[in-house]
Amino acid sequence: MAAGVGGFGKTEKSAMRTRAQIRMLGDGRRLHLHDGPIDVIVEAFGDAGQVNAAYRAAGDRFVTILDELCSELALLRRPCCAESSWPEGRVARRMLAAVMPYASQCFITPMAAVAGAVAEEILEAMMSAAELKRAYVNDGGDIALHLGAGEQWVVGMVEGPDRPSLFGTTRLTAADAVRGIATSGWRGRSFSFGIADAVTVLAERAAAADAAATIIANAVDLPGHSAIVRVPAREIAPDSDLGDRLVTQKVGDLCASEIDEALASGVEPAKRLLRMGLIRAAALHLQGETRVAGSIGESKMMMPACEGNLVHG
């Protein structure tokens, strides 16, 4: 483990702690946590002593997470159903709770909410150890937020990791119920059944946003279209929880009516999740076109990109 400010890397004892990497980034403000497939950026604001305590707590909790998940990985890769056995680990239980609302409707495994659940868990550890004005934990674009009274975040939405251009922003305040942001799409680091470049979801919790973004992004689709290339997930990642199900690998140019049709297919489930209270807003983006659903989205989303700190979805 790399040493950082505040004594990070000096008290670790176990093998899992020496495997994980914890370091402050060059800006001196953000903490970088890396262990296997988990890659997290943390930033907190407040009294310097409280921020340091929060970062120490984040590191202490982070080093245990991957081994906890791996101990129940077989269970977490199984399709979710009403009779699913509940896992033991805290992060794993967050994952299953987030996908359970969809268990009777479609194929989904708890892995659909892993990044959001990890972000939630780390933020909770931070808030248990310190008093902060605001903070975020960003696990590959799936983000858990803390906002104290009078605080706000500006969230920047990007098309995808290979095309990091903003397609919109939204401002979140302490009065908003949103504390979780997640983005899914075929260009992301996870597989998708759909063709959305990016679907960004705002929800009350990060794990819930993560699961919902997966569901909505899967629905943005043009089944059977000749410009879309799909391959079995297992051919790309032999241990994928999606098995032989076809995942999107390439989307050719689409005409305006096709883009509209695909986005409309995603807006319908987004509105259904809004009615169910599972999300607060969603922005769906495909080849330069965006559709927005939700009251927060209609009033605040798609503002021009503004200066200052951005929490990137």
N, C-alpha and C positions, 0 to 999 in steps of 0.2 A: 504494500500500500504506500502510495506516495505521501510524504509529509506535507502539511500545509500550514496556514496560519492557525493560531490558537492551539497548537500541539496535535493536530490531526496526525495519525499514524504512529503515535508514541505508546499507546496503551493496548494495542491489539494483541491477542494471544492465540487465537485459533487459526486453522488453515484457511477457513473461509475469509477471515479478515486480511490475511496476507495476499489472498487471490484478488480481492476487490481493490479497486483503485479509487482513492478519494483525494481530490486536490482542488485548490482554488485556481480559478482561471486567471489569465493575465490581467484582467480588469480589476482584480482584487475585490470584487463584489460577489461574484457568482461561484457557487460550489458545483464541481463536476463529480458525479458518482458513476462508476462503471464496473459492471460485473457480468461477464458473459454477454448475453443478448440484451441486458438491461443497461440503458444509457440515460442518465438523468441530469438535468440542470436545475439548480435550486438558487433562488434569490430571495432574500428577506430584507425588510426595512424596519428600523427602529433603533433603540439604544444599542451601542456597539457591543456591550456585554451580553445583551439579550440575543442579538443576532449570532454571536459566537456560540452561545449556549444552544440555540436552535440548530446551528450547523453541526455541532458536536452530536446532538441527538439524532439528526438526520443520518450522519455517518454510522452511528451505533446501530440504528435500526436497519439501515440499508445492507450492511454486511451479512445479515441473517436471512434476507428475503429469498435469494435465489435457491439456497439449499432447502428452505421450507417449501417452495413451490415444486422443486424437483422431487421431493419426497412424496408428493401426491400427484405427480404429472399424469400418470395413467388415468386417474379419475378426472382430472381437469381437461383431458382431451376427448372425453366421451361426450356424445350428443346429450344435451340437457333435456330432461323430461320431468314431469310432475313427481315421479318416483325417484329422482336422482338422490343419491346419498350425499349428505353434506360433508364437505371436507373439514379437517381439523384446523388448519392454519387460518390466521386472520385475513391475510390477503386473499387466499383461496376462497374463503367464505364471502368476501366482498365480490369476487368475480362471479360466483354462482348466483348470488342475490341479484346482481345486475342483469344477468341474462335470463333469469327465471321467467320474467313476464312474456318472453317470446317462445318459451319451451313448447307450447302447444301449437304454435303457428308455423314454425319453420325449423330447419336444421340450424343449430347454434351450439357451440360449446363454451364453457367458461373462459376459454382462452380469448374469446372476443372482447373481454373486458380486462385483460391482464395489465395493460399499461396504465389505464385509468385507476385500477385498484392499487397498483404499486405507488402511484403518485399520491393517492389519498392516504395511504398508510404512512408514507414518509412525512407528509404534511401534518398528520395527526401527532406523530412523534415530536415534531418541532413545536407544535402549539402546546403540547403537554409540558414542554421543558422551558418555554419562554413566552414573554408577552411581546408581540410584534404588531407594528402598524399594518403591514401587509406583507404577503409572501406568495410565491408560487413554486410549485414543483412540476417540472415539465419532463415527462417521460416520452421522448420521441414525438412530441406534438400533442400528447394527451396530458391535460394540465389540471391540477388541483389548486384552488385559489383560497387565500385568506384575505379578507378585507375588513379592517377595523373601521370604527365609526368615522365618517367623513372621507374615507379613502376611496380610490378608484383605480381601475386598470383600463388601458386601451389594448384591445386584442386585435392583432393583425392576422388575417386569414390568407394563407398562401395556397397556390395551385398544387404544389407537391414538392418533395425534397429535391427532385431533379429539375424543377422549374420554380425556384423560390421567389416568385413575384407576387406581390399583394393583389388580391382581387377584392378586398374590402376590409374594413375595420369596424369595430363596435366598442362602445364605452360601457364598462360595467362599474356600478357604484355599490357601496355597502348596502344600500337599500334594495338592490336587486337580489333575487333568490339564487341566482346563478353562482355556483362555486366549482363547477366542472366544465371543461371544454375538451372536445375530442374531434379529431379529423380522420376520416377514412376515405379510401379511393383506390383505384387500381394502380396509381403511380406511387402509392405509399410503400412502407416497409413490410406491410402485411398483405396477404392475398385478398382479392375481392371477386365476387361473382358478377359485379356490375361494371359499368364503364365510366363512372363519374371520375373526373380529375381530382375532385376533393368535395367531401361533404363535411362541413363543420357544424357541430351540435353544441348548444349550450344547455346545461342541465343543472340540477341542484347538487349533483355529485359527479366526480370525474369518471367513476366506473360506469355509472348510468349513461353518461354522455358517450363513453367508449362503445358500449353495447349498441346504443341507438344509432350512432354514426355508422356502424357496421351494417345494421339492418337497412338503413336508408340508402347507403351507398350500393348495397347489393341490388336494390330495387331500381336504380337508375340504369336502364338497360334497353337494348334492342335485340331481343333473342333471334338468333339465326342470321344476323347481318353479316354480309361477306367481308366487311372491313374490320371485323373484330376477330382477333386471334385468341383462342383459349386453349389451355393445356391442363392435364390433370395435375393437381397440386403436388401429388407424390413425386412426379417427375422432376420437380424443381427442389422440393424439400421432402426427402423420403419419410421423415418422421412427422410431417404435417398432420394436424388434427382434421384436415379437410379430406384426407385420403385421395381417392380418385376423382373427386368432384372437380369440374372444370373451373379454372380461375383465369381471369383476363390478363393477357400479356401484351397486347397491342391493340390500339384503337386508331383506325385510319380516319381520314377527314370525313366529316359528316356534313350534310346540307342542313340548312336552318330548320326545316320541318322535322328532320330526324333528331336534331339536338333538342328541339322543343318536346318531341314525343318522349324521348328518354328522360328528360328532366321532369316532365309531368308524371311519369311512372314513379319517380322518387318523391315528388311533392305529396302524392296521395298518402303513402304511409307516414310521412312526416306530420301531416295534419292529423292523422289518426293517433300518433304518439302524443301530439299536443293535447288532443281531447282527453287522452288517458292520463295526462299529467306526468308522463315519463320524461318529457323534455320541455324546455322553455322557448327554444328557437332553433332554426336550422337554416344554413345557407348551402345550396347545392350548385356546384360549378362544373361545367362541361364545355370545353373548347371555346372559351371566351364568353359564354353565357352563364348567368347566375339567376337562380330562383330562391326566394326567401320565404320562410314560413315561421309564424310565431309573432307575438305581440312585441317582444323586445326587438326582434329582427325588423319588424315593420317600422318601428319608431327610431331605432338607433343603428341597425346594421347597415352596411354599405356606405358609411361615411367616407369622405376622402381620407386617404392615409395622412396621418398627422405626425408631427414631430414629437420626440420624447421617447420614453421607454415603451416598448411594445412587448406584450406577451404573445408569442407566435403560436397559433393553433396549427 
